[in-house]
């Protein structure tokens, strides 16, 4: 009991008594934890005996577990485990994986693989003249050029049904052409049509280099 004189106001007295009761409740809880599981007082002839019946797990009542030996252990995390930090780490990992996946989708598509290295250069001329299909070769035209090569130029390098290409084309790619399966007659002229970009439209005549052939894959 807390004593107070006439100078103590009723509000202060209530606060003092409340603090005392709260401290006593705290002490009682700490003592109960130190003593172990909760003990329910039964008949006087059972005093001093350990509790063997759990009202929660044995009888299914809505009571607190007495933590007997046969009660299931509490599912608790090991000491030092902070679930908040684990959740934050998991959220950071998910965010990083999403960022990496988004970065993969933004990557430019890989260029097509180079053809196999079995191309053979056709010996002879160093370059050929390609004429514009529309006769002008302007950037607002068809952007197509024709290269005329006599079949006799191939000689022994001609492969029926094989493939041919030009290595160096101003503003164009290495388009692959298919040679006729039946070898043309001597003196026949083969035409190869090459598409170019806007920058490759260099006028009525363009220069191409590096004729190569290979067998059909």
C-alpha positions as CSV (number, residue, x, y, z in Angstrom):
1,X,0.0,0.0,0.0
2,X,1.2,3.5,-0.9
3,X,0.7,6.2,1.7
4,X,0.3,9.8,0.6
5,X,-0.5,13.0,2.6
6,X,-3.1,15.6,2.1
7,X,-0.9,17.6,-0.3
8,X,-1.1,14.8,-2.9
9,X,-3.8,15.3,-5.4
10,X,-6.3,12.5,-6.3
11,X,-4.8,12.3,-9.8
12,X,-1.3,11.8,-8.5
13,X,-2.5,9.2,-6.0
14,X,-4.3,7.3,-8.8
15,X,-1.1,7.4,-11.0
16,X,1.0,6.1,-8.1
17,X,-1.3,3.2,-7.3
18,X,-1.6,2.3,-11.0
19,X,2.2,2.3,-11.3
20,X,2.5,0.0,-8.3
21,X,-0.1,-2.4,-9.7
22,X,1.6,-2.5,-13.1
23,X,5.0,-3.1,-11.5
24,X,3.5,-6.0,-9.4
25,X,1.9,-7.5,-12.6
26,X,5.2,-7.3,-14.4
27,X,7.0,-9.0,-11.4
28,X,4.3,-11.7,-11.3
29,X,4.8,-12.5,-15.0
30,X,8.5,-12.6,-14.7
31,X,8.3,-14.9,-11.7
32,X,5.9,-17.2,-13.6
33,X,8.3,-17.4,-16.5
34,X,11.1,-18.2,-14.2
35,X,9.2,-21.0,-12.4
36,X,8.3,-22.7,-15.7
37,X,4.8,-23.7,-17.0
38,X,1.6,-22.5,-15.4
39,X,0.5,-24.6,-12.5
40,X,-3.2,-25.1,-11.9
41,X,-4.1,-25.7,-8.3
42,X,-6.1,-28.9,-7.7
43,X,-7.2,-30.9,-4.6
44,X,-5.0,-30.7,-1.6
45,X,-3.9,-34.3,-1.9
46,X,-2.3,-33.6,-5.3
47,X,-0.2,-30.7,-4.1
48,X,3.5,-31.0,-4.9
49,X,2.8,-33.2,-8.0
50,X,3.8,-32.1,-11.5
51,X,1.0,-31.3,-13.9
52,X,0.5,-34.2,-16.4
53,X,-2.6,-33.1,-18.2
54,X,-2.7,-30.1,-20.6
55,X,-6.1,-28.6,-20.9
56,X,-5.3,-27.3,-24.4
57,X,-3.7,-30.4,-26.1
58,X,-5.2,-33.2,-24.0
59,X,-8.7,-31.9,-23.4
60,X,-9.1,-29.5,-26.4
61,X,-10.1,-26.5,-24.2
62,X,-9.4,-22.9,-25.1
63,X,-6.7,-22.6,-22.4
64,X,-3.0,-21.7,-22.4
65,X,-0.7,-24.6,-22.9
66,X,0.9,-25.9,-19.6
67,X,4.0,-26.9,-21.6
68,X,4.1,-30.5,-20.3
69,X,6.6,-33.0,-21.6
70,X,4.2,-34.5,-24.0
71,X,3.0,-31.2,-25.4
72,X,4.2,-30.3,-29.0
73,X,7.1,-27.7,-29.0
74,X,6.4,-24.2,-29.9
75,X,7.2,-23.3,-33.5
76,X,9.6,-20.5,-33.0
77,X,12.6,-19.2,-34.9
78,X,16.1,-19.7,-33.6
79,X,17.6,-17.0,-31.5
80,X,19.0,-14.1,-33.4
81,X,16.5,-14.5,-36.3
82,X,14.9,-11.2,-37.4
83,X,12.0,-11.9,-39.7
84,X,11.8,-8.3,-40.8
85,X,15.4,-8.4,-42.2
86,X,14.7,-11.7,-43.9
87,X,11.6,-10.3,-45.6
88,X,13.5,-7.2,-46.7
89,X,16.3,-9.3,-48.1
90,X,13.8,-11.4,-50.0
91,X,12.1,-8.3,-51.4
92,X,15.5,-6.9,-52.5
93,X,16.3,-10.2,-54.3
94,X,13.0,-10.2,-56.1
95,X,13.5,-6.6,-57.2
96,X,17.0,-7.4,-58.5
97,X,15.8,-10.4,-60.5
98,X,13.0,-8.4,-62.0
99,X,15.5,-5.7,-63.0
100,X,17.8,-8.2,-64.6
101,X,14.9,-9.8,-66.5
102,X,13.8,-6.4,-67.8
103,X,17.4,-5.6,-68.8
104,X,17.5,-8.9,-70.8
105,X,14.4,-8.0,-72.7
106,X,15.8,-4.6,-73.6
107,X,19.0,-6.0,-75.1
108,X,19.3,-5.7,-78.9
109,X,18.8,-8.9,-80.8
110,X,22.0,-10.7,-81.6
111,X,23.2,-10.5,-85.2
112,X,22.6,-13.6,-87.3
113,X,25.5,-16.1,-87.2
114,X,28.1,-15.9,-89.9
115,X,27.9,-18.5,-92.6
116,X,30.3,-21.4,-92.3
117,X,33.9,-20.8,-93.2
118,X,33.9,-23.0,-96.3
119,X,33.6,-20.1,-98.7
120,X,36.1,-20.1,-101.6
121,X,37.2,-16.9,-103.3
122,X,36.8,-16.8,-107.1
123,X,40.2,-15.8,-108.6
124,X,40.2,-13.1,-111.2
125,X,38.9,-9.6,-111.2
126,X,39.1,-7.4,-108.1
127,X,35.9,-5.6,-108.6
128,X,32.7,-5.4,-110.7
129,X,30.4,-2.5,-111.7
130,X,26.8,-2.7,-110.5
131,X,24.2,-0.7,-112.4
132,X,21.1,0.8,-110.7
133,X,17.9,-0.9,-111.7
134,X,16.0,2.4,-112.0
135,X,18.8,4.0,-113.9
136,X,19.4,6.8,-111.3
137,X,20.6,5.2,-108.0
138,X,19.1,8.0,-105.9
139,X,18.0,7.5,-102.2
140,X,14.4,8.0,-103.2
141,X,14.6,5.3,-105.9
142,X,14.4,1.5,-105.8
143,X,17.7,1.1,-104.1
144,X,18.6,-2.0,-106.2
145,X,21.7,-2.7,-108.2
146,X,22.3,-5.5,-110.8
147,X,25.7,-7.1,-111.3
148,X,26.3,-9.0,-114.5
149,X,29.0,-11.7,-114.5
150,X,29.7,-14.1,-117.3
151,X,29.5,-17.8,-116.3
152,X,32.9,-18.3,-118.0
153,X,34.5,-16.1,-115.4
154,X,33.8,-18.7,-112.7
155,X,35.7,-21.4,-114.5
156,X,36.4,-24.4,-112.3
157,X,35.0,-22.5,-109.3
158,X,31.5,-22.8,-110.6
159,X,29.4,-25.1,-108.3
160,X,26.0,-26.2,-109.8
161,X,23.3,-25.6,-107.2
162,X,25.8,-23.9,-104.9
163,X,25.8,-20.4,-103.4
164,X,27.5,-17.2,-104.2
165,X,28.0,-13.8,-102.5
166,X,29.9,-10.5,-102.6
167,X,32.0,-9.5,-99.6
168,X,32.1,-5.8,-100.1
169,X,29.0,-3.8,-101.1
170,X,28.7,-0.1,-100.4
171,X,25.5,0.2,-98.2
172,X,24.4,-3.4,-98.6
173,X,24.7,-6.7,-96.8
174,X,26.3,-10.0,-97.9
175,X,23.2,-11.4,-99.6
176,X,23.6,-15.1,-100.6
177,X,22.5,-16.1,-104.1
178,X,21.8,-19.6,-105.4
179,X,23.5,-20.7,-108.6
180,X,21.6,-22.7,-111.2
181,X,21.6,-26.4,-110.7
182,X,22.3,-27.0,-114.4
183,X,25.5,-25.3,-115.5
184,X,24.6,-22.6,-118.1
185,X,26.0,-22.6,-121.6
186,X,29.3,-20.9,-122.2
187,X,28.9,-17.1,-122.6
188,X,25.7,-16.9,-120.5
189,X,25.5,-13.9,-118.3
190,X,24.4,-14.3,-114.7
191,X,22.7,-11.3,-113.0
192,X,22.8,-10.7,-109.2
193,X,20.4,-8.1,-107.8
194,X,21.8,-6.4,-104.7
195,X,19.6,-4.3,-102.3
196,X,21.3,-1.3,-100.6
197,X,20.4,1.2,-97.9
198,X,19.8,5.0,-98.4
199,X,23.5,5.7,-97.8
200,X,24.5,3.0,-100.4
201,X,22.6,4.8,-103.2
202,X,25.8,6.2,-104.8
203,X,24.4,7.0,-108.3
204,X,23.9,5.1,-111.4
205,X,26.9,2.8,-111.0
206,X,28.3,1.2,-107.8
207,X,31.4,-1.0,-107.1
208,X,31.2,-4.5,-105.5
209,X,34.2,-6.7,-104.5
210,X,35.1,-10.1,-103.3
211,X,33.1,-12.8,-105.2
212,X,32.9,-16.1,-103.2
213,X,31.2,-19.5,-103.8
214,X,30.5,-22.6,-101.7
215,X,28.5,-25.8,-101.9
216,X,24.9,-25.7,-100.8
217,X,24.6,-26.6,-97.0
